Amino acid sequence: MNPQGQKQGIGVGIIGLGFMGRTHLAAFRNANSVGLVNRLVAVADSDPDRRAGRAGAGGNLDTGAKGDLLFDPKQVRAHAEPSALIADPEVELVSICTPTATHVNLAIQALEAGKHVLVEKPLSLASADVERLAAAARRSRGMCMPAMCMRFWPGWDWLREHVRRGTFGAVRSAVFSRLGTRPQWNRFYADANESGGALFDLHVHDADFVRWCFGEPASVLSTGTQDHVTTLYRFAGGPAHVVAEGGWDHTPGFAFRMRYVVVFEHATAEYDFSREPRLVLARGGASETVELPAHTGYDGEVRHLLAMIARGDRQLVATVDEAVALTKMLERERASL
């Protein structure tokens, strides 16, 4: 990288400027405020309005991706084809925010071009495809991280830390719920063959978090449908009661809900996205508020990847190899349904 590039930070390119692409764009912009210097140098999208920096609203969460103009089109190169962005020598980190079926091939192309990659979840609906990406990531000099944002979400990273440390004793019960209406901002979500339904696109967050906290389950038992699933996870040496419910079949107007209740030996932790305070800890006959940072998990994942690239440290919090195991677990859940 030339001296001017060093001053401006790592060059970022975003493929796909729908809801998630705009969310990633905002997270990269926010990272500059905490000293993780980066610059948006290119975007790729088939929609000419998006390529001009104009995009509509959408999404369950307030991600901070606001504004009439997403970027200055005079300063950012806009491509209709992802291959042009991947070939851009100033793009060092590629953020892939396209429909699921395109994730693996685009990520492999970017890695083979020597880029770092942040790729949205789910990586694929088939574990065999994720295994192809894992192999490419292992032989690439670039880093590849799946965008498992709940690993970085304030209150959820707190939970994982205390589960692993045993701060409040062993976990007796862990119940996760993620409920909402089917996304309407893209017709992609209407076809479960493309999106994987709520099982792969929404419930995936809690499924990944369960594995991250407690390891690989010995068995899974799922009921419901791909659009509203409840899974019971059984562990050989873990908690006796671990359940995750995910569904987007609620009537329009139903407010998005993201919640967990985890019972430890000596405390109960409850997180509820719909209220303030979001995280409350009950112990010793009283309850207390747990103060949380203001940033989102999207901010957290972007900051983590930028920091690891700056340090040359490949020990990522989320890896493609883990995504292989996660996809296989979701396949088991789908088979159980």
C-alpha positions in Angstrom: 0.0 0.0 0.0 1.3 3.5 -0.8 1.9 6.1 1.9 -1.3 7.9 1.0 -3.3 4.7 1.4 -1.7 4.1 4.8 -2.9 7.5 6.0 -6.4 6.8 4.7 -6.7 3.4 6.1 -7.8 0.1 4.6 -9.7 0.3 1.4 -13.2 -1.2 1.7 -15.5 -2.4 -1.1 -19.1 -3.4 -0.5 -21.0 -5.8 -2.8 -24.8 -5.3 -2.4 -26.4 -2.2 -1.1 -29.6 -3.5 0.3 -30.4 -3.4 4.0 -27.3 -5.3 5.1 -25.0 -3.5 2.7 -26.1 -0.2 4.1 -25.7 -1.6 7.6 -22.1 -2.6 6.8 -21.4 0.7 5.2 -22.5 2.5 8.4 -20.5 0.2 10.6 -17.3 0.8 8.6 -18.0 4.6 8.8 -18.5 4.3 12.6 -15.2 2.4 13.0 -13.3 5.5 12.0 -14.6 7.2 15.2 -12.8 4.7 17.4 -9.5 4.9 15.5 -9.9 1.9 13.1 -9.3 4.0 10.0 -10.8 2.8 6.8 -12.3 4.3 3.7 -15.0 3.2 1.3 -13.4 3.1 -2.1 -15.9 1.1 -4.2 -19.4 -0.4 -4.2 -21.1 -2.9 -6.5 -24.8 -3.3 -7.1 -27.1 -4.0 -10.1 -29.4 -1.1 -9.1 -28.3 2.3 -10.6 -29.9 4.3 -7.8 -27.9 2.4 -5.2 -24.8 2.8 -7.2 -25.4 6.6 -7.1 -25.6 6.4 -3.3 -29.4 6.5 -3.0 -31.2 3.7 -1.1 -34.5 3.1 0.6 -35.2 2.0 4.2 -35.7 -1.5 5.5 -34.8 -3.9 8.2 -35.8 -5.1 11.7 -33.3 -3.0 13.6 -32.2 0.5 13.8 -28.6 0.0 12.7 -27.6 3.7 12.2 -27.6 3.3 8.4 -29.4 6.5 7.8 -29.2 9.4 5.4 -30.5 10.3 1.9 -27.1 9.8 0.3 -25.1 6.8 1.4 -21.8 8.0 0.1 -20.3 10.7 -2.2 -20.5 9.2 -5.7 -17.6 11.5 -6.7 -15.3 9.8 -4.2 -16.5 6.2 -4.5 -16.3 4.0 -7.6 -19.5 2.2 -8.4 -19.7 -1.0 -10.3 -22.6 -3.0 -11.8 -20.7 -6.2 -11.5 -19.0 -7.6 -8.4 -16.0 -8.9 -10.4 -15.0 -5.3 -11.2 -15.0 -4.4 -7.5 -13.0 -7.5 -6.7 -10.4 -6.6 -9.3 -10.1 -3.0 -8.0 -6.5 -2.7 -6.6 -7.5 -0.2 -4.0 -10.1 -2.6 -2.5 -8.4 -4.5 0.3 -11.4 -5.7 2.3 -14.6 -6.9 0.5 -17.9 -6.9 2.4 -20.4 -9.3 0.7 -24.0 -8.5 1.4 -25.8 -10.2 -1.5 -28.4 -13.0 -1.7 -27.3 -16.2 0.0 -26.7 -18.3 -3.1 -23.9 -15.9 -4.2 -22.0 -15.7 -1.0 -19.5 -18.6 -1.3 -18.5 -18.0 -4.9 -18.0 -14.3 -4.4 -16.0 -14.8 -1.2 -13.8 -17.4 -3.0 -13.2 -14.9 -5.8 -12.2 -12.2 -3.4 -9.9 -14.4 -1.4 -8.2 -15.6 -4.6 -7.7 -12.0 -5.6 -5.8 -11.5 -2.3 -8.6 -9.6 -0.5 -9.8 -9.9 3.1 -13.5 -10.8 3.3 -16.5 -10.2 5.5 -19.4 -12.3 4.3 -23.0 -12.2 5.5 -24.8 -15.1 7.0 -25.9 -17.7 6.2 -22.9 -18.4 4.1 -24.9 -21.1 2.3 -27.8 -23.4 2.7 -25.5 -26.3 2.1 -22.6 -27.3 4.3 -20.7 -28.7 1.3 -20.5 -25.2 -0.2 -19.3 -23.7 3.1 -16.6 -26.4 3.1 -15.4 -25.1 -0.3 -15.1 -21.6 1.2 -13.3 -22.9 4.3 -10.7 -24.6 2.1 -10.2 -21.4 0.1 -9.9 -19.4 3.4 -7.2 -21.7 4.7 -5.0 -21.3 1.6 -5.5 -17.6 1.2 -3.3 -14.8 2.6 -6.5 -12.8 3.2 -8.8 -13.3 6.2 -12.4 -14.4 5.8 -14.9 -13.9 8.5 -18.6 -14.8 8.5 -20.8 -11.9 9.8 -22.1 -13.6 12.9 -23.1 -10.4 14.6 -24.5 -11.8 17.8 -21.0 -12.8 18.9 -20.3 -9.1 19.1 -23.7 -7.8 20.3 -23.6 -5.9 23.6 -25.2 -8.1 26.2 -24.7 -11.3 24.2 -20.9 -11.1 24.3 -21.4 -10.4 28.1 -23.4 -13.6 28.4 -20.8 -15.8 26.6 -18.0 -14.4 28.7 -19.8 -15.3 32.0 -20.9 -18.7 30.7 -17.3 -19.5 29.8 -15.9 -18.1 33.0 -18.5 -19.7 35.3 -19.0 -16.4 37.1 -22.4 -17.3 38.4 -22.0 -21.1 38.4 -23.0 -23.6 35.8 -25.9 -22.9 33.4 -29.0 -24.8 34.2 -31.3 -23.4 31.5 -30.9 -21.1 28.4 -33.8 -20.0 26.3 -33.4 -17.8 23.3 -36.2 -16.2 21.1 -36.0 -14.2 17.9 -39.4 -13.3 16.4 -40.7 -11.0 13.9 -42.5 -10.6 10.5 -41.1 -11.8 7.2 -38.8 -9.2 5.7 -40.7 -7.3 3.0 -37.8 -5.2 1.6 -36.7 -7.9 -0.8 -38.7 -10.7 -2.5 -35.7 -13.0 -1.9 -37.1 -13.7 1.6 -40.4 -15.1 0.2 -38.8 -18.1 -1.3 -37.4 -20.6 1.3 -35.4 -22.3 -1.4 -33.4 -19.1 -1.7 -33.4 -17.8 1.9 -33.7 -21.0 3.8 -36.6 -19.5 5.6 -36.4 -18.2 9.2 -34.5 -21.4 10.1 -31.4 -20.3 8.1 -31.8 -16.6 7.9 -33.1 -15.6 11.4 -32.8 -18.6 13.8 -29.2 -19.0 12.5 -28.1 -16.3 15.0 -29.3 -18.2 18.1 -28.2 -21.5 16.7 -24.7 -20.1 16.3 -24.8 -18.6 19.7 -25.8 -21.9 21.3 -22.8 -23.6 19.7 -20.5 -20.8 20.7 -21.5 -21.0 24.3 -22.0 -24.7 24.9 -20.3 -26.5 22.0 -21.6 -29.1 19.6 -24.9 -30.6 20.8 -25.2 -34.4 20.9 -28.6 -34.1 19.4 -31.2 -31.6 18.2 -35.0 -31.9 18.2 -36.9 -29.4 16.1 -40.6 -28.7 15.7 -42.5 -26.3 13.6 -41.7 -25.1 10.1 -38.8 -23.4 8.3 -40.6 -20.1 9.0 -41.2 -20.8 12.7 -38.9 -23.3 14.4 -38.3 -24.3 18.0 -35.2 -26.5 18.7 -34.2 -28.3 21.8 -30.5 -28.9 22.1 -29.1 -31.8 24.2 -25.5 -31.9 25.3 -23.5 -34.8 26.7 -22.0 -32.6 29.4 -23.7 -29.3 29.1 -26.9 -27.6 30.3 -30.0 -29.9 30.6 -32.3 -27.3 29.1 -31.3 -25.2 26.0 -34.0 -24.0 23.6 -34.1 -21.5 20.7 -37.2 -20.3 19.0 -37.0 -18.3 15.7 -39.9 -17.2 13.5 -40.9 -14.6 11.0 -44.5 -15.7 10.4 -46.1 -13.1 12.7 -48.8 -10.7 11.5 -47.4 -7.4 10.1 -47.3 -4.9 12.9 -45.8 -7.3 15.4 -42.7 -5.7 16.8 -39.4 -7.5 16.4 -38.3 -9.4 19.5 -34.9 -10.6 20.5 -34.5 -12.1 24.0 -32.8 -14.6 26.2 -33.3 -15.9 29.7 -30.4 -17.8 31.1 -30.5 -19.5 34.5 -27.2 -20.0 36.3 -26.7 -21.7 39.6 -26.5 -18.4 41.4 -28.2 -15.9 39.1 -30.6 -15.4 36.2 -29.8 -13.1 33.3 -32.5 -11.7 31.1 -31.9 -9.7 27.9 -34.9 -8.1 26.1 -34.2 -5.9 23.0 -37.6 -4.2 23.3 -37.0 -2.5 26.6 -34.6 -0.4 28.6 -32.6 -1.5 30.4 -32.1 -4.4 28.1 -30.0 -6.6 30.4 -31.1 -7.3 33.9 -29.3 -9.7 36.3 -31.2 -11.2 39.3 -29.1 -12.6 42.2 -29.1 -12.5 46.0 -32.7 -11.6 46.2 -32.4 -8.5 44.1 -32.1 -7.4 40.5 -29.5 -5.1 38.9 -29.0 -3.4 35.6 -26.0 -4.4 33.5 -24.7 -1.3 31.6 -24.1 -2.0 28.0 -22.1 -0.2 25.3 -24.2 1.8 22.7 -22.8 0.2 19.6 -24.4 -2.7 17.7 -23.1 -6.2 16.9 -22.6 -4.9 13.3 -20.2 -2.3 14.6 -18.5 -4.9 16.8 -17.9 -7.4 14.0 -16.5 -4.7 11.6 -14.2 -3.3 14.3 -12.9 -6.8 15.2 -12.0 -7.6 11.6 -10.4 -4.3 11.0 -8.3 -4.6 14.2 -7.2 -8.2 13.4 -6.2 -7.1 9.9 -4.2 -4.2 11.3 -2.4 -6.6 13.7 -2.0 -9.4 11.2 -3.8 -11.7 13.6 -5.8 -14.5 12.0 -7.4 -15.7 15.3 -10.9 -14.4 14.4 -13.8 -14.6 16.8 -15.9 -16.1 14.0 -14.4 -18.4 11.4 -15.5 -20.2 8.3 -14.6 -23.5 9.8 -17.1 -22.8 12.6 -19.7 -21.8 9.9 -19.3 -25.3 8.4 -20.2 -26.9 11.7 -23.1 -24.4 12.2 -24.5 -25.2 8.7 -24.3 -28.9 9.4 -26.2 -28.3 12.7 -28.9 -26.3 10.8 -29.2 -29.2 8.3 -29.8 -31.5 11.2 -32.5 -29.2 12.5 -34.1 -29.0 9.0 -34.0 -32.8 8.9 -35.7 -33.0 12.3 -38.5 -30.7 11.1 
